[in-house]
């Protein structure tokens, strides 16, 4: 190994390659003077002789697990780790004086012969099968703050901490698919380098424009026959719901949706399968008269299914989801809790606990649902005492979790189980937030959002949970107020780069003490960071908080005690700009049409559509107005079935326009 390679093997990286216990023992031996005598040969081999006579050698081009050691241990041992730590210790002062330069390199430099030699032909063959089906990935190139390139695959993350050394690649996937996912990560970098981008779709292409039983567009496989049939069936159900409305959707229809979702999942179309599942949840909520149902959400889901179907020929992998396994078991992982969100209806309660997976550089979600008896109505604080993984929810939502029994789904939800004794540990989070990587811990929110602006439209994005969850460092709190009309606490924060961050937290009746706890944490003067969902609205950076880190620890508003009632200064209510008002009014009319069904529109709904078209035209949104004009005309002349495609086009155009307007202001 080269000097730079050894210096890249930090204690955290060594712990990922082996385990934390071996690293701690090797560090203890080194501190006690029982470390090796280190020499470097002419061929670059680093050798170490330990006081007990054990000899260890790290030849160039070989990983720790294949290095030479005379001890009896199989695989990575404390001597191999001790040799690396001893070498790093001896070179530390020199490295600090010289200032190690950033190594500009890409894992895409490895060719397939090198991959086969390092990871095996079996892994390469398995990776080829996955690439034939297609997969998506997001690559992160080396930076001064994070010099290890990494790739986010649908169900795991791969890091390359040692430049140009495959043997030290790290993944949170379990041991069995390790070689395959490393190869997929290399191919993702290869594609990203060729296309000069960070988010890529890899594979899914045919030879000479032919697909086995599927349609093709420009030589790219769109869908197999079974997948095409499943997607068409789902879109047909969406059309049926659009025409007849939610009042006509009974148990038979929801059963059809359930079967359609299973067919989509069975053909690895994860994103439309997720939309169908949420559509079924909306219908269930309507039947239960639950507030979770909204016509606007129903309309967006109907449009999403059509949008994904229309765009499938362009990029089936990115638009429909991947052919990866729906779930992947992970090896030993450390997760940092970022707070909790409480939801529910009269019949149930839900708790979404968010975690940062520091090694992968992304956020994950653990979901829990409780059925309620008729006489039960627990608040978030009541739920905070319920136990998950052997710990109260309030402890889990503010903890470091180390688990050997973790499964990660393609949508970044996770399942944790306790397994055998001590396989999962839950400890206080401490200062772990401030040690997160730059992809999760933001000191410049404006720079982060500029980079995120390259994403596709919302209706076509991967259905990934917690994609926008981040931790924002706080330099100052400048304003705190309450908007009684919106029942929302508002504050203006300042990040270390000087950017204003508008914190918005709406009142949740299931968590009556939430806004009080949030206000108290913001006003105590010791706030250090806030976790939450980060985005843009009307040109401003907006943060919906999950938890706050103060000098006293982590506060999770949704789990806080209290009945509410704190008095805050009334904030200035910001009026809606004309473009937003026109688009929102038109989308409300479209949502009402979908709710009632295009076959059952009332004169009032038809008038609202026509009036919305006039409003859009007066505002200068002529294309949007034309789409509504077409819908109104076809409804009048030819009826609901002929008008359905025009409703879809109008909904897609207007919802995307509103998203872009909110982001750009």
C-alpha positions as CSV (number, residue, x, y, z in Angstrom):
1,X,0.0,0.0,0.0
2,X,1.1,3.5,-0.7
3,X,1.6,6.1,2.0
4,X,-1.5,8.0,0.9
5,X,-3.5,4.7,1.1
6,X,-2.5,4.1,4.7
7,X,-3.2,7.6,5.7
8,X,-6.7,7.3,4.2
9,X,-7.5,4.4,6.6
10,X,-8.9,6.4,9.5
11,X,-10.0,4.6,12.7
12,X,-13.6,5.0,11.5
13,X,-12.8,3.4,8.2
14,X,-10.9,0.6,9.9
15,X,-13.9,0.0,12.2
16,X,-16.1,-0.3,9.1
17,X,-13.7,-2.8,7.6
18,X,-13.5,-4.9,10.8
19,X,-15.3,-3.8,14.0
20,X,-14.9,-1.1,16.6
21,X,-13.7,-3.6,19.2
22,X,-10.6,-4.6,17.2
23,X,-9.8,-0.9,16.5
24,X,-10.1,0.0,20.2
25,X,-7.8,-2.9,21.3
26,X,-5.2,-2.0,18.7
27,X,-5.3,1.7,19.8
28,X,-4.9,0.6,23.4
29,X,-1.9,-1.6,22.6
30,X,-0.3,1.2,20.7
31,X,-0.9,3.7,23.6
32,X,0.7,1.1,26.0
33,X,3.8,0.8,23.9
34,X,2.9,-2.6,22.5
35,X,2.7,-1.5,18.9
36,X,4.8,-2.8,16.1
37,X,8.2,-1.7,14.7
38,X,7.3,-0.4,11.3
39,X,9.5,-0.6,8.2
40,X,8.8,0.1,4.5
41,X,10.4,-2.1,1.8
42,X,11.6,-0.9,-1.6
43,X,8.5,-2.4,-3.3
44,X,6.2,-0.4,-1.0
45,X,5.3,-3.2,1.4
46,X,4.7,-1.9,4.9
47,X,5.9,-4.5,7.5
48,X,5.4,-4.6,11.3
49,X,7.0,-6.7,14.0
50,X,5.1,-6.9,17.3
51,X,6.6,-7.5,20.7
52,X,5.1,-11.0,20.8
53,X,7.0,-11.9,17.6
54,X,4.0,-11.6,15.3
55,X,4.9,-10.3,11.8
56,X,2.5,-8.5,9.6
57,X,2.9,-7.2,6.0
58,X,0.7,-4.9,3.9
59,X,1.7,-5.4,0.2
60,X,0.6,-2.8,-2.4
61,X,-2.7,-3.5,-4.1
62,X,-4.1,-5.8,-1.4
63,X,-6.8,-5.2,1.2
64,X,-6.6,-5.8,4.9
65,X,-8.4,-9.1,4.7
66,X,-5.7,-10.5,2.3
67,X,-2.7,-9.0,4.0
68,X,0.0,-11.3,5.5
69,X,0.0,-12.0,9.2
70,X,1.7,-14.8,11.2
71,X,-1.0,-14.9,13.8
72,X,-3.7,-17.6,13.8
73,X,-6.7,-15.2,13.3
74,X,-8.7,-15.6,10.1
75,X,-9.4,-12.4,8.2
76,X,-8.8,-8.9,9.6
77,X,-7.0,-9.1,12.9
78,X,-5.8,-6.6,15.5
79,X,-2.2,-6.9,14.2
80,X,-3.2,-5.7,10.7
81,X,-5.2,-2.9,12.2
82,X,-2.4,-2.1,14.7
83,X,0.1,-1.9,11.8
84,X,-2.0,0.7,10.0
85,X,-2.5,2.7,13.1
86,X,1.2,2.6,14.0
87,X,2.1,3.8,10.5
88,X,-0.5,6.6,10.6
89,X,0.8,7.6,14.0
90,X,4.4,7.9,12.8
91,X,3.4,9.8,9.7
92,X,0.9,12.1,11.4
93,X,3.3,15.0,12.1
94,X,4.8,14.8,8.7
95,X,1.4,14.8,7.0
96,X,0.2,17.8,9.0
97,X,3.4,19.7,8.1
98,X,3.2,18.9,4.4
99,X,-0.6,19.2,4.1
100,X,-1.9,16.2,2.3
101,X,-3.3,17.3,-1.1
102,X,-6.8,16.2,-2.2
103,X,-6.5,13.2,-4.6
104,X,-8.6,13.9,-7.7
105,X,-9.8,10.5,-8.9
106,X,-12.9,8.5,-9.8
107,X,-13.8,4.9,-9.1
108,X,-15.0,4.9,-12.7
109,X,-11.3,4.5,-13.7
110,X,-11.5,0.8,-12.9
111,X,-12.2,-1.4,-15.9
112,X,-14.2,-4.6,-15.9
113,X,-11.0,-6.8,-15.9
114,X,-9.8,-5.1,-12.7
115,X,-13.3,-5.5,-11.1
116,X,-13.3,-9.2,-11.9
117,X,-9.8,-9.7,-10.5
118,X,-10.6,-7.9,-7.3
119,X,-14.2,-8.9,-6.7
120,X,-14.6,-12.1,-8.6
121,X,-16.4,-13.2,-11.8
122,X,-19.5,-14.3,-9.9
123,X,-20.0,-10.8,-8.5
124,X,-19.4,-9.3,-12.0
125,X,-22.0,-11.7,-13.5
126,X,-24.6,-10.7,-10.9
127,X,-23.9,-7.0,-11.5
128,X,-24.3,-7.5,-15.2
129,X,-27.8,-9.0,-14.6
130,X,-28.7,-5.9,-12.5
131,X,-27.4,-3.5,-15.1
132,X,-29.4,-5.3,-17.8
133,X,-32.5,-4.5,-15.8
134,X,-31.3,-1.0,-15.0
135,X,-30.7,1.0,-11.8
136,X,-30.4,4.5,-10.5
137,X,-27.6,6.1,-8.5
138,X,-26.3,9.3,-7.1
139,X,-22.6,9.9,-7.0
140,X,-20.6,12.1,-4.7
141,X,-17.2,13.1,-5.9
142,X,-14.2,13.8,-3.6
143,X,-14.1,17.2,-1.8
144,X,-11.7,18.7,0.7
145,X,-14.2,18.1,3.5
146,X,-15.1,14.5,2.3
147,X,-12.2,13.1,0.2
148,X,-13.8,9.6,-0.1
149,X,-16.0,9.3,-3.2
150,X,-19.3,7.5,-2.6
151,X,-22.3,6.3,-4.5
152,X,-25.9,6.1,-3.2
153,X,-27.5,3.0,-4.7
154,X,-31.3,2.3,-4.2
155,X,-30.8,0.1,-1.2
156,X,-27.2,0.7,0.0
157,X,-24.2,3.1,-0.2
158,X,-20.7,2.4,-1.3
159,X,-17.6,4.4,-0.3
160,X,-14.1,4.3,-1.6
161,X,-11.9,5.7,1.2
162,X,-8.5,4.6,-0.3
163,X,-7.8,6.1,-3.8
164,X,-7.6,3.6,-6.6
165,X,-7.8,0.6,-4.2
166,X,-10.9,-1.6,-4.6
167,X,-9.9,-3.8,-1.7
168,X,-10.8,-1.1,0.8
169,X,-14.2,-0.2,-0.7
170,X,-16.9,0.0,2.0
171,X,-20.6,-0.7,1.8
172,X,-23.4,-1.0,4.4
173,X,-24.8,-3.9,2.5
174,X,-24.5,-7.4,4.1
175,X,-21.5,-9.6,3.1
176,X,-23.2,-11.6,0.4
177,X,-23.9,-8.9,-2.2
178,X,-20.8,-6.8,-1.4
179,X,-18.9,-7.5,-4.6
180,X,-21.9,-6.9,-6.8
181,X,-22.8,-3.5,-5.2
182,X,-19.2,-2.3,-5.4
183,X,-19.2,-3.1,-9.1
184,X,-22.6,-1.3,-9.6
185,X,-21.1,1.8,-7.8
186,X,-18.1,1.8,-10.1
187,X,-20.3,1.6,-13.2
188,X,-22.4,4.5,-11.7
189,X,-19.3,6.6,-11.5
190,X,-18.3,5.6,-15.0
191,X,-21.7,6.8,-16.3
192,X,-21.6,10.0,-14.3
193,X,-18.2,10.8,-15.5
194,X,-19.2,10.3,-19.1
195,X,-22.4,12.4,-18.7
196,X,-20.8,15.0,-16.4
197,X,-23.7,14.7,-13.8
198,X,-24.3,13.3,-10.4
199,X,-27.6,11.5,-10.7
200,X,-27.6,8.7,-13.3
201,X,-29.6,5.8,-14.7
202,X,-27.4,2.9,-15.6
203,X,-28.2,0.1,-17.9
204,X,-31.6,-1.0,-19.0
205,X,-30.5,-0.8,-22.6
206,X,-31.0,-3.4,-25.3
207,X,-28.7,-4.8,-27.9
208,X,-29.6,-3.6,-31.4
209,X,-32.8,-2.1,-30.2
210,X,-34.4,-5.4,-29.2
211,X,-36.1,-6.2,-25.9
212,X,-37.2,-9.6,-24.7
213,X,-41.0,-9.2,-24.7
214,X,-40.9,-5.4,-24.1
215,X,-41.2,-2.1,-25.9
216,X,-38.2,-0.1,-26.9
217,X,-37.6,3.6,-27.6
218,X,-34.3,4.6,-29.2
219,X,-32.6,1.4,-28.2
220,X,-33.6,1.7,-24.6
221,X,-35.8,-1.0,-23.0
222,X,-38.9,0.7,-21.7
223,X,-40.8,-2.2,-20.2
224,X,-41.2,-5.9,-20.4
225,X,-44.6,-7.2,-21.4
226,X,-45.5,-8.0,-17.8
227,X,-44.3,-4.6,-16.5
228,X,-46.1,-2.8,-19.3
229,X,-49.3,-4.6,-18.5
230,X,-49.0,-3.9,-14.8
231,X,-48.4,-0.1,-15.4
232,X,-51.3,0.1,-18.0
233,X,-53.6,-1.6,-15.5
234,X,-52.7,0.9,-12.8
235,X,-53.2,3.9,-15.1
236,X,-56.6,2.5,-16.2
237,X,-57.6,2.3,-12.5
238,X,-56.5,5.9,-12.1
239,X,-58.7,6.9,-15.1
240,X,-61.6,5.0,-13.7
241,X,-61.3,6.9,-10.4
242,X,-60.9,10.2,-12.2
243,X,-64.1,9.6,-14.1
244,X,-66.3,8.3,-11.3
245,X,-64.9,10.1,-8.3
246,X,-64.1,8.9,-4.8
247,X,-67.7,8.4,-3.7
248,X,-68.1,5.6,-6.2
249,X,-64.9,3.8,-5.2
250,X,-66.0,1.0,-2.9
251,X,-64.2,-2.1,-1.6
252,X,-64.1,-3.8,-5.0
253,X,-62.1,-0.9,-6.4
254,X,-59.7,-0.7,-3.5
255,X,-59.1,-4.4,-3.9
256,X,-58.3,-3.8,-7.6
257,X,-55.8,-1.1,-6.5
258,X,-54.2,-3.5,-4.0
259,X,-53.7,-6.1,-6.8
260,X,-52.3,-3.4,-9.1
261,X,-49.8,-2.3,-6.5
262,X,-48.6,-5.9,-6.0
263,X,-48.2,-6.3,-9.8
264,X,-46.2,-3.2,-10.0
265,X,-44.0,-4.2,-7.1
266,X,-43.6,-7.7,-8.6
267,X,-42.2,-6.1,-11.8
268,X,-39.9,-3.8,-9.8
269,X,-41.7,-0.6,-10.6
270,X,-41.3,0.7,-7.1
271,X,-42.2,4.3,-7.7
272,X,-45.7,3.8,-9.3
273,X,-46.3,1.0,-6.8
274,X,-45.8,3.6,-4.1
275,X,-48.2,6.0,-5.7
276,X,-50.9,3.3,-6.0
277,X,-50.4,2.4,-2.3
278,X,-50.8,6.0,-1.3
279,X,-53.8,6.4,-3.5
280,X,-55.4,3.4,-1.7
281,X,-54.6,5.1,1.6
282,X,-56.3,8.2,0.4
283,X,-59.5,6.3,-0.4
284,X,-59.4,4.5,3.0
285,X,-59.0,7.9,4.7
286,X,-62.0,9.3,2.8
287,X,-64.1,6.3,3.8
288,X,-63.1,6.8,7.4
289,X,-63.8,10.5,7.1
290,X,-60.2,11.1,8.2
291,X,-58.4,14.4,7.7
292,X,-55.6,12.6,6.0
293,X,-57.7,12.6,2.8
294,X,-57.5,15.8,0.7
295,X,-58.7,16.2,-2.9
296,X,-55.5,18.0,-3.7
297,X,-53.4,15.0,-2.7
298,X,-55.7,12.7,-4.6
299,X,-55.3,14.8,-7.8
300,X,-51.5,14.8,-7.5
301,X,-51.4,11.0,-7.2
302,X,-53.6,10.6,-10.3
303,X,-51.3,13.0,-12.2
304,X,-48.2,11.2,-10.9
305,X,-49.2,7.8,-12.3
306,X,-49.9,9.4,-15.7
307,X,-46.7,11.4,-15.6
308,X,-44.6,8.3,-14.9
309,X,-46.4,6.4,-17.6
310,X,-45.8,9.1,-20.2
311,X,-42.1,9.5,-19.3
312,X,-41.4,5.7,-19.0
313,X,-40.1,5.5,-22.5
314,X,-37.5,8.2,-21.9
315,X,-36.0,6.9,-18.6
316,X,-37.8,3.8,-17.3
317,X,-35.2,3.2,-14.6
318,X,-35.4,6.7,-13.1
319,X,-39.1,7.2,-13.6
320,X,-40.5,3.8,-12.6
321,X,-37.9,2.6,-10.0
322,X,-35.3,0.0,-10.3
323,X,-35.0,-3.7,-10.6
324,X,-33.1,-3.9,-7.3
325,X,-34.5,-6.1,-4.5
326,X,-37.1,-4.2,-2.6
327,X,-35.1,-4.6,0.6
328,X,-31.4,-5.2,1.3
329,X,-30.0,-6.5,4.7
330,X,-27.2,-4.2,6.0
331,X,-24.2,-5.1,8.0
332,X,-23.4,-3.4,11.3
333,X,-24.6,0.2,11.0
334,X,-24.5,3.3,13.2
335,X,-27.5,5.6,13.0
336,X,-27.9,9.1,14.6
337,X,-31.5,10.0,15.5
338,X,-32.8,13.3,14.1
339,X,-36.2,13.5,15.7
340,X,-39.7,12.2,15.2
341,X,-42.9,13.1,13.5
342,X,-46.3,12.0,15.0
343,X,-49.4,11.5,12.8
344,X,-52.6,9.5,12.8
345,X,-56.3,9.5,12.6
346,X,-59.1,8.6,15.0
347,X,-58.2,4.9,14.4
348,X,-54.5,5.0,14.6
349,X,-51.2,6.8,15.5
350,X,-48.0,6.8,13.5
351,X,-44.4,7.7,14.5
352,X,-41.8,8.4,11.8
353,X,-38.4,8.4,13.5
354,X,-35.6,9.9,11.3
355,X,-32.0,8.8,11.4
356,X,-28.8,10.0,9.8
357,X,-26.7,7.2,8.4
358,X,-23.4,9.0,8.5
359,X,-21.3,6.5,6.6
360,X,-23.8,6.6,3.7
361,X,-24.3,10.3,3.9
362,X,-28.1,10.2,3.8
363,X,-31.2,10.2,6.0
364,X,-33.5,7.1,6.7
365,X,-36.9,6.6,8.3
366,X,-38.2,4.1,10.8
367,X,-42.0,3.8,10.7
368,X,-44.3,2.6,13.4
369,X,-48.1,2.4,13.5
370,X,-50.4,1.7,16.4
371,X,-54.0,0.7,16.1
372,X,-56.3,2.5,18.7
373,X,-59.2,1.3,20.6
374,X,-62.4,3.5,20.6
375,X,-61.6,5.0,23.9
376,X,-58.0,5.8,23.2
377,X,-56.6,9.2,21.9
378,X,-52.9,9.4,22.9
379,X,-50.9,12.5,22.3
380,X,-47.3,12.5,21.0
381,X,-46.1,12.8,24.6
382,X,-48.2,9.8,25.5
383,X,-46.6,7.8,22.7
384,X,-43.1,8.9,23.7
385,X,-43.2,6.4,26.6
386,X,-44.1,3.5,24.3
387,X,-41.1,1.2,23.7
388,X,-39.4,0.4,20.4
389,X,-36.3,-1.8,20.2
390,X,-36.5,-2.0,24.0
391,X,-36.3,1.7,24.5
392,X,-38.9,4.5,25.0
393,X,-39.7,6.3,21.8
394,X,-38.4,9.6,23.2
395,X,-35.1,7.9,23.9
396,X,-34.9,6.3,20.4
397,X,-35.7,9.7,18.7
398,X,-32.6,11.3,20.5
399,X,-30.2,8.4,20.3
400,X,-27.2,6.8,18.6
401,X,-28.4,3.4,17.4
402,X,-25.9,0.7,16.5
403,X,-27.5,-2.4,14.9
404,X,-26.5,-5.6,13.3
405,X,-30.1,-6.4,12.3
406,X,-31.1,-3.6,9.8
407,X,-32.9,-3.8,6.5
408,X,-33.0,-0.9,4.1
409,X,-35.7,-0.5,1.5
410,X,-35.4,1.2,-1.9
411,X,-37.5,4.1,-0.5
412,X,-35.0,4.6,2.3
413,X,-37.2,3.3,5.1
414,X,-35.5,0.9,7.5
415,X,-36.5,-2.0,9.6
416,X,-34.6,-2.5,12.9
417,X,-34.9,-5.6,15.0
418,X,-33.3,-6.5,18.3
419,X,-32.1,-9.9,17.3
420,X,-29.8,-11.6,19.7
421,X,-28.7,-9.9,22.9
422,X,-26.5,-6.8,22.4
423,X,-27.0,-6.9,18.6
424,X,-28.7,-3.5,18.8
425,X,-27.6,-0.7,21.2
426,X,-29.4,2.6,21.9
427,X,-27.3,5.4,23.6
428,X,-27.8,9.1,23.9
429,X,-27.0,11.1,20.8
430,X,-24.6,13.5,22.6
431,X,-22.7,15.7,20.1
432,X,-23.2,13.3,17.1
433,X,-25.1,15.9,15.1
434,X,-22.1,18.2,14.9
435,X,-20.0,15.3,13.6
436,X,-22.2,14.4,10.6
437,X,-20.8,14.6,7.1
438,X,-21.4,17.7,5.0
439,X,-24.1,16.0,2.9
440,X,-26.3,16.0,6.1
441,X,-24.9,18.8,8.2
442,X,-25.4,22.1,6.4
443,X,-23.5,25.3,7.2
444,X,-24.5,26.9,3.9
445,X,-28.1,26.2,3.0
446,X,-28.1,28.3,-0.1
447,X,-25.3,26.3,-1.7
448,X,-27.0,23.0,-0.8
449,X,-30.3,24.1,-2.4
450,X,-28.5,25.3,-5.6
451,X,-27.1,21.9,-6.0
452,X,-30.5,20.3,-5.3
453,X,-32.2,22.4,-8.0
454,X,-30.9,19.9,-10.7
455,X,-33.5,17.3,-9.6
456,X,-36.3,16.3,-12.0
457,X,-39.9,17.5,-11.5
458,X,-41.6,16.3,-8.3
459,X,-44.0,14.0,-10.1
460,X,-41.1,12.1,-11.6
461,X,-38.7,12.0,-8.7
462,X,-37.8,8.7,-7.0
463,X,-40.2,8.1,-4.1
464,X,-37.5,8.4,-1.4
465,X,-38.4,9.0,2.2
466,X,-36.5,11.8,4.0
467,X,-34.7,12.9,0.9
468,X,-34.9,16.6,2.0
469,X,-34.1,15.9,5.7
470,X,-31.0,17.7,6.9
471,X,-29.4,19.2,10.0
472,X,-28.8,23.0,9.7
473,X,-26.3,24.7,12.0
474,X,-27.7,27.8,13.5
475,X,-25.6,31.0,14.0
476,X,-28.5,33.1,15.3
477,X,-32.3,33.3,15.9
478,X,-33.5,36.7,14.6
479,X,-37.3,36.5,14.8
480,X,-40.0,34.4,16.4
481,X,-43.7,34.9,15.9
482,X,-47.0,33.1,15.5
483,X,-49.4,33.3,12.6
484,X,-52.9,32.7,14.1
485,X,-54.6,32.4,10.7
486,X,-52.3,29.5,9.6
487,X,-51.8,28.2,13.2
488,X,-48.1,28.3,12.5
489,X,-45.0,29.3,14.5
490,X,-42.5,31.2,12.4
491,X,-38.9,32.1,13.0
492,X,-36.0,33.4,11.0
493,X,-32.7,31.6,11.6
494,X,-29.2,32.5,10.3
495,X,-26.8,29.8,9.2
496,X,-23.0,30.2,9.5
497,X,-22.8,31.3,5.9
498,X,-25.2,34.2,6.7
499,X,-28.2,32.8,4.8
500,X,-31.7,33.4,6.2
501,X,-33.6,30.2,7.0
502,X,-37.4,30.6,7.6
503,X,-38.6,28.0,10.1
504,X,-42.3,27.1,9.8
505,X,-44.0,24.7,12.2
506,X,-47.8,24.2,12.0
507,X,-49.9,23.3,15.0
508,X,-50.4,19.5,15.3
509,X,-53.5,18.7,17.4
510,X,-52.0,15.3,18.2
511,X,-49.0,17.1,19.8
512,X,-50.5,20.1,21.7
513,X,-47.3,20.9,23.5
514,X,-45.2,20.9,20.3
515,X,-45.2,24.6,19.5
516,X,-44.5,25.6,23.2
517,X,-41.5,23.3,23.3
518,X,-40.3,24.6,20.0
519,X,-40.6,28.2,21.1
520,X,-38.9,27.6,24.4
521,X,-35.9,25.9,22.6
522,X,-35.6,28.8,20.1
523,X,-35.7,31.5,22.8
524,X,-33.3,30.0,25.4
525,X,-30.3,31.4,23.6
526,X,-28.4,28.1,23.3
527,X,-29.6,26.6,20.1
528,X,-26.9,25.0,18.0
529,X,-28.7,23.2,15.2
530,X,-32.1,22.2,13.9
531,X,-33.1,19.1,12.0
532,X,-36.0,19.0,9.6
533,X,-37.2,19.0,6.0
534,X,-35.4,21.7,4.0
535,X,-36.8,23.3,0.8
536,X,-37.7,26.5,-0.9
537,X,-41.1,28.4,-0.9
538,X,-41.7,31.7,-2.7
539,X,-37.9,32.1,-3.2
540,X,-37.1,31.6,0.5
541,X,-35.3,28.8,2.3
542,X,-37.8,27.0,4.5
543,X,-37.3,24.5,7.2
544,X,-40.0,22.3,8.8
545,X,-38.4,21.3,12.1
546,X,-38.1,17.8,13.5
547,X,-35.8,18.4,16.5
548,X,-33.5,21.0,17.9
549,X,-30.0,20.7,19.5
550,X,-29.4,23.1,22.4
551,X,-26.9,23.3,25.2
552,X,-29.4,21.2,27.3
553,X,-29.6,18.4,24.7
554,X,-32.0,17.5,21.9
555,X,-35.7,18.6,22.0
556,X,-38.3,16.8,19.9
557,X,-41.4,19.0,19.7
558,X,-43.8,16.3,18.7
559,X,-43.0,14.3,21.8
560,X,-43.0,17.2,24.2
561,X,-45.5,17.4,27.2
562,X,-48.0,20.2,27.7
563,X,-51.4,21.4,26.5
564,X,-50.3,24.4,24.5
565,X,-51.1,28.0,25.3
566,X,-47.8,29.9,25.1
567,X,-48.2,33.5,24.1
568,X,-46.0,34.7,21.2
569,X,-45.8,37.9,19.2
570,X,-48.1,37.8,16.2
571,X,-46.1,37.6,13.0
572,X,-46.9,39.5,9.9
573,X,-49.1,37.4,7.6
574,X,-47.5,37.3,4.2
575,X,-50.0,37.7,1.4
576,X,-50.0,35.3,-1.5
577,X,-48.5,36.6,-4.7
578,X,-50.8,36.8,-7.8
579,X,-49.1,33.9,-9.7
580,X,-49.3,31.5,-6.7
581,X,-52.9,32.6,-6.0
582,X,-54.0,31.9,-9.6
583,X,-52.2,28.5,-9.8
584,X,-53.6,27.4,-6.4
585,X,-57.1,28.4,-7.3
586,X,-56.9,26.5,-10.6
587,X,-55.5,23.4,-8.9
588,X,-58.2,23.5,-6.3
589,X,-60.8,23.4,-9.1
590,X,-59.0,20.5,-10.8
591,X,-58.9,18.6,-7.5
592,X,-62.6,19.2,-6.9
593,X,-63.3,17.8,-10.4
594,X,-61.2,14.7,-9.6
595,X,-62.9,14.3,-6.2
596,X,-66.4,14.4,-7.8
597,X,-65.5,12.5,-11.0
598,X,-65.5,14.0,-14.5
599,X,-68.8,12.2,-15.2
600,X,-70.5,13.8,-12.2
601,X,-69.4,17.4,-12.2
602,X,-71.8,20.0,-10.8
603,X,-72.4,23.3,-12.5
604,X,-70.4,25.0,-9.8
605,X,-67.3,22.9,-10.5
606,X,-67.6,23.5,-14.2
607,X,-67.9,27.3,-13.5
608,X,-64.9,27.1,-11.2
609,X,-62.8,25.6,-13.9
610,X,-63.8,28.3,-16.4
611,X,-63.2,31.1,-13.9
612,X,-59.8,29.7,-13.1
613,X,-58.9,29.7,-16.8
614,X,-59.8,33.4,-16.9
615,X,-57.8,34.1,-13.7
616,X,-54.7,32.4,-15.1
617,X,-55.1,34.4,-18.4
618,X,-55.3,37.7,-16.5
619,X,-52.2,36.8,-14.5
620,X,-50.3,36.2,-17.7
621,X,-50.2,32.3,-17.5
622,X,-51.6,31.8,-21.0
623,X,-50.4,28.2,-21.5
624,X,-52.0,27.1,-18.2
625,X,-55.2,28.9,-19.1
626,X,-55.2,27.2,-22.5
627,X,-55.0,23.8,-20.9
628,X,-58.1,24.6,-18.7
629,X,-59.9,26.0,-21.7
630,X,-59.4,22.8,-23.6
631,X,-60.6,20.8,-20.6
632,X,-63.8,22.9,-20.2
633,X,-64.5,22.7,-23.9
634,X,-64.1,18.9,-24.2
635,X,-66.1,18.3,-21.1
636,X,-69.0,20.3,-22.6
637,X,-68.7,18.9,-26.1
638,X,-67.7,15.3,-25.6
639,X,-68.1,14.4,-21.9
640,X,-65.8,13.0,-19.2
641,X,-64.0,10.1,-20.9
642,X,-62.7,12.3,-23.7
643,X,-61.8,15.0,-21.3
644,X,-59.7,12.8,-19.0
645,X,-56.4,13.2,-20.9
646,X,-56.9,17.0,-20.9
647,X,-57.5,17.0,-17.1
648,X,-54.2,15.0,-16.7
649,X,-52.2,17.4,-18.9
650,X,-53.6,20.5,-17.0
651,X,-52.9,19.0,-13.6
652,X,-49.3,18.0,-14.5
653,X,-48.6,21.5,-16.1
654,X,-50.1,23.5,-13.3
655,X,-48.7,21.5,-10.4
656,X,-45.2,21.6,-11.9
657,X,-45.5,25.3,-12.6
658,X,-46.4,26.0,-9.0
659,X,-43.5,23.9,-7.7
660,X,-41.1,25.8,-9.9
661,X,-42.6,29.1,-9.0
662,X,-42.3,28.3,-5.3
663,X,-38.7,27.3,-5.6
664,X,-37.7,30.3,-7.7
665,X,-39.9,32.9,-6.0
